[in-house]
Amino acid sequence: MATSAAGATLSEANRAAQLAARAGSLQELVRLWSIVDIENLPGTIDTFARAAAILAGQGFGQSAGAAAEYYSLFRRVEGIGSLIVPLASAPSIAVMMGLLRGAALKGILDGRRAGMTLGAAGRQGLIKTAGQLTKLVLAGGRQTIIGATQTDPRALGWARFTSGDPCAFCRSLAARGPVYKSEKSSDFMPHDHCACMPEPVYRGAPEAVGVVKQSADYAAEFRDAQAWARASGTMSQDTSNNALNNYRRWLDNGKPSASGATDGGNAGNNGE
């Protein structure tokens, strides 16, 4: 977590660089999608998936390079000193090809089963593939930063740095604050199209700016959402992730106060 304005600015700049890497990759993915013939998937999907996997590898490298430069600069402006940051290693082409192929087929086939036209199912396949490509590309930066914190002798861990208006899932993870080296679970857990990034945490985090305020704000929101769910009688009882569903409903209803709660609002019991 940044303890200086310069560090907070660098984190913003890194997220912008990561989004630029994602945008460039997605632009190329749209061009590659023309390879896919919805009426001849056996003859075209593998060719597309291999080309998309190569694209994902390039994006992964761009993301990792930007993250390594960011980490080194962040460390210096935080007054800790320089450090050589190793780049994360990308998955094999075969692994990425399988993930991208699977995403494309799932989007298309689910669409057809739902009664979509060929064109609509194709667009859904592209959206699913774009989500998977985003995960693969930004994994370069995420894994580089998280890996650096694991070997950095001065780093305590990392914290989740979200986009301007993230979903309830990302808000709830960011609300937890720093993920320390000693914690067994340090998986970043991005969803499709997720734009969140990790930020290194050093000693002095209680005085941190930027991401630490963001974390505190989301933690307060999460508590307000649970209080509202109890007061309004919409506390989830039929799902395995009740608190997150409460949070989703609270956001969907415009962040109401618990004191003004009267009924269940405009969302169902499953929080969707």
N, C-alpha and C positions, 0 to 999 in steps of 0.2 A: 504494500500500500504506500502510495506516495506521501512523503512528509513535507514536500515542497511543491510550490506552484509549478515549477519546471518539470518535476516528476509527473504531476497530474497532466500537464500539457503533452508530455511524451506518450503517456498512456492513450490519450485521445488520438494523437498522431499515429500511433501503432494501429489502433483499431481502424482508422481511416485507410492505412496502408493495406491492412488485411481485407477490408471491404473492396478495395481497388483490385486486389488479387482475385477475389471472388468474382467481381463484376467482369473482369477480363475473361475468366474461365467460362462463365455462364454465357457470355456473348459468343464464344467459340462453340460452346455446346449446342446452341441454337442452330448454328450452321451445320454441325455434324448430324443433327437430328434428321436432316433431309435424307440421310442414308437409310433410315428406318422406313420399311414398307409395311404398314399395318396388315396388309393382306398377304404378306410373304415374310413373316417374322423368322421362320427357320432359315431363310436365305439371306437375311439382312441384319438381324439383331447382333450376331457375334462380331461382324465387321464394325458396326457402330460401337459396341462395347469396348473393343480393343482400341479404337481411335480415342474414345472418351477416357479410357484408362491412361493413355499416354498424356492426354490433356490434363488429367487430374494429377499426374506425377509432376508435370511442369508447374502447375499451380501450387502444389505442396511445397516444392522447392522455393518458389517465390515467397510464399507465406513464411516459411522457416527462415529464409534469409532476412526478411524484414524484422522478424521477431528477435533474431539473434542480435541485430544491430540495435534494436530498441532496448533489449535487456542490458547490453553493455553501456549504452548511454544513460539509461535509467539508474544504473548502479553508481555511475559517476556523479550525476547531478544530485543524487541522494547522499553524496559525501562518503561513499563506501570504497570507491576505487574501481579500477578497471578489471575486467575478467574476460578471458577467451570463452565464448559460448559455443558449444558444439551444436551443429544442426541435427534435428531429428531425422531419422531414416524413414523414407516413405515405404508403404507396403509394396509388395511385388505387383507387377503389372497383372499377373493372374488373379491376385486377390482383389485388386481394384476393378478389374474387368468383371469378376463375378458379382461384386456389389452393385455396380452400375447396370449390368445386364438384369439382375434381379429386380432392381428398382423400376427399370423401364417396363419389364414384363408385368410386374405387379400392378403398376398404374394402368397399363393398357387392358389387361385381362379383367381387373376389378371393374373398370369402366364398362367393358362389354357385358359383363355379367349383370351390371346395374341397368343395362338397356341403353347405354350411350351410343351415339353414332360413331362410326369409325374415326371421324375427325375429332370429336370430343374425347374419345378414349385415347387418341394419340396425344392430344394436348395434356391430358391427365398423366400419361406416361412421361412426357417431358417434364412436367412439374415434379413428379416423384424423383426423376433422375437428377434434376437440378438440386433438389434437397440433398441427395446423396453426394453429389459432386461438391456441394458447399461443405459438407462434413469432411470430405477427403482433403480438399484444398486447405481449409482452415486448421485441420489437424496438424499441418506443418508448423504453424505458429504456436498453436496451443501446446503441442508436445515439446517443442523447443523450449518454451518458457517454463513449463512444468518440470521438464527434465533438468533445466539449469538450476531451478530452485532446489532440486534434490541433491545436487552436487556442490552447490554454492555454500561454503562454510558459514557465511554471514546471513543467509536467507532462512527465515523461519518457515516459509511456505509460500502460498499464493492465495489470492482472493479473486472471485469472479467479478468481472467488469462488464456490465451489460450495455446494450444499446439504449437509446433515448427513451423508448416506451416498450419494454420487453413484455413477454407473455407472463402469465401467473407462474408457470413452471420455472422460468429463469429467475423471476423475482424471488421465488421461495428459496432457490439455491443461493442466490446472491445474499439473501438475508442472513444466511448462516455465518457470514464473515470469512475470516481466513481459514484455509485448509492447511494444517500444519504437517510438517514432515512425519511426525510421530503417529499421525492418524492412519489407520489401516486403509480406509477408502479415500482415494484421491482422484477418482475418475471424474473428468470434467462433465460428462453426461450432456453433450449437445444434442438438440433435436434437429430435425430437418430444417434448413434455412436459418439456423441459429447464428447470430452474429456476436455472441459474447466472447470475451477473451480473458485469460488469466493475467493478473498483475502481481509481481513479486511482493512479498511482505518481509520487511526487516524490522529490527527492534525500533521502537518509537512509533509503532502503528497506532497507539491510542491518540496520538496527535496528528494522525494522517488526514489528508484532504482528499476530496474527490470520491474515490471508491468506498472509503469508510463511511462517509455520509450517506452514500447510496445504499450501502448495506443496512445502516441504521434506519433509514427511511422505509426500506422494504420490510424490515423486521417489525416496525411499528404498524405498517399496513397489514401485515399478516395477523398481528394480534387484534387489530380493529375488525378484520374480516371474521375472525372466530367469534368475537363478542357480538357482532351483528347477526351472525348465523344463529347463535343461541337466542338472542332477543327476538328475532323475526320468526323463529320456529322452523327454519330451513336447514338446521344442522344435518349434514349428510349422515345417513345411517346404513345406506345400502351399497356402499362402495368400499374398495380397499384403500382409498386415498382421500378420506373424508376432508381433512384439513385443506388440502390443495383444491378440492372442489368448492369448499366454502369460499376460498380466496378467489377462485374464478368467478363465482356468482357475485361476490362483492364488487369486483372490478366491472363486471357486465352491468351491474345496477348503478354504476357511477359513484362508487366509494361512499355509500350512505353511512350515517352514524348509527350506532346501536340504539341511541336514545330515541331516534325517529323511526325505528323499525316497527312495521305493522303487519306485513304479510310476507309471502315468499318471493316477492319481486317477479322478474320476468324469465327466470330460468328454472328448469326442471331439477329433480332431485339428484340427477347424476352430474350436475354442474356443467353440462355441455352447452 
